[in-house]
């Protein structure tokens, strides 16, 4: 599908569907002040007792435990995988996380370690984090990651193309990556911290969904601000609009900057009250995080025992 | 997938556990007298009435029924205090106001809980809106007290004398602040009559004044019903009357004051239009619509009770709105997660029901979000009427409840015409991404406040008041000060 017809169908037509009729797409505007006010309002929800414990265990299940450093080694990734499968060795009722998220060269060691645990492997690709590489290399990067055994591919959009108004290119590139990775799940990173406005966040969200994203993801974690609550709200509103018009349920992954249970629970409240409880599953919502998990484990222990334990009781991996 | 794996992917059924604010911070006494001349006194009538929580109908305290004799004592106490208070160095008056503002902040949790208990509004509103704004009004006016000459250059501002003030039940402490702060800043003394159903925070405010060591008689509080208010209006020795309440009572007050030379400001009813154009940021507009009409159960004189939405997007907006309604949490006002609390009184609930019935009868289509309402107390679910004609009572009369009437328009000119086609003129909202259209509308809307891409935003520096039957005079800002001053020369 070329750019013109793609944009006229945004956000309503899923990729590969027959167009109903050409029409003017209404991307719609976002008012920054009111959006932030709504996010701040939702952040005030007070989640206590059993609803808190439920949320904390869900957050563990939703976590993409992440390491994306130049210094990553098979040893480091092995430790991370051990943690992913059994986050709290003291409390075995704590479930495994959803996935580990690594660079492509570390897919194999991760795979060896995770085996049949059901914990998935997500790999960043397409010239992560900048995406400033020739398109064939980016597509090959994604293909290689899928072939190495990644279950999920976290690609970055070409912000350079997006910010210079070449939306069609961005759309076509996502489609090419989608086609290159076979059956792997596609998460499209918008890098909202570089997009500048919520209008752009909404536009990029709809574009990525129209191009076939299974998930849309806020950030690489390399740029600040990363996953803020208003950005998550803005993206979830776009997801909801696509769902209401097409029935298609696209997932969401805030990544970067979520370090505390409190922040993560605030995100769950935004999910619950924006797209609805149907999204309260790891199949449709993930947290991309590294340090968040230990805080959640600590809070779970506190909920169960009534006392806070020292951070030294939770492993640093 | 194995069972274990399936469990790991399962969605949760997530209900927020109740998160009640502790009411232990408030200890109501069994009985509250009148506060006159710095002392608590019994009413001459010897009569008391009970104030109850509208959420549970639980009696909270007994309050004095003030009569004409009590009003006379209060006015006389205010008169005696006026000489000293008005002669005080303005910077000293400032200090008292700053002190009151700080004490309101310090005691904000206690006052917020009391406000929610006595009035039924959600704790998140009393905590995040009523109390911070009440304190802000005292801070703002504390700043003016010694700078009045600068507010009115080349005029010589003087206080009026004894200000009689009658406030409503929807924002009890905040309306007190809107009235008392400018009156004191300008050197007047006050006799205040709080609303019959929500007298407690005003009586607690008397304790705030005591803590601030405000001279005796500067603020006097006479509780009671409409007759008490009438006695206050009729008292010959008042120098100013400020009233916030219904248009009906406002008209009666105006008749009462005719020919008496008592300056007065009236802040009355409203039937505000919230106007959504097709280019607006729709999700945020929906938030504004919700905030406009369901904030404080719609017990807001400037509530956006008429939604005017451009016909081309009406279906989308109403769809989004209905969906959003289902996420509103109605219930215990003290629960921190409650969005919509209790209707303030039985009388008000009856009025809402009566008008809603008229809407159904006249042919409007009713939608109410599914929600479980508590059995005790006074409750009404968030309600939307579609297919509303301009001629229906629900499009013309102030309902003062969580009931929205939706109408459509085709062009900006039609939106303007419909918005202005009401006896009221207190506020309006305009939702569009087009700056020039906001300015075009704001110039032509006959409403005291026009909000652009927001609703129900208040600031002590911004004057608030009505056109037409929404009243006259302004509260807040320099305009608000003027209502408590006379000018020599």
Interface residues (C-beta under 8 A of the other chain):
Chain A: X28 X29 X30 X31 X33 X34 X35 X37 X38 X44 X45 X46 X47 X48 X49 X50 X51 X52 X54 X55 X58 X61 X95 X96 X98 X118 X237 X244 X268 X272 X273 X277 X278 X279 X280 X281 X282 X283
Chain B: X1 X2 X4 X5 X7 X8 X9 X10 X11 X12 X13 X14 X15 X16 X17 X18 X19 X124 X128 X279 X280 X281 X282 X283 X284 X285 X287 X288 X319 X327 X336 X337 X433 X453 X454
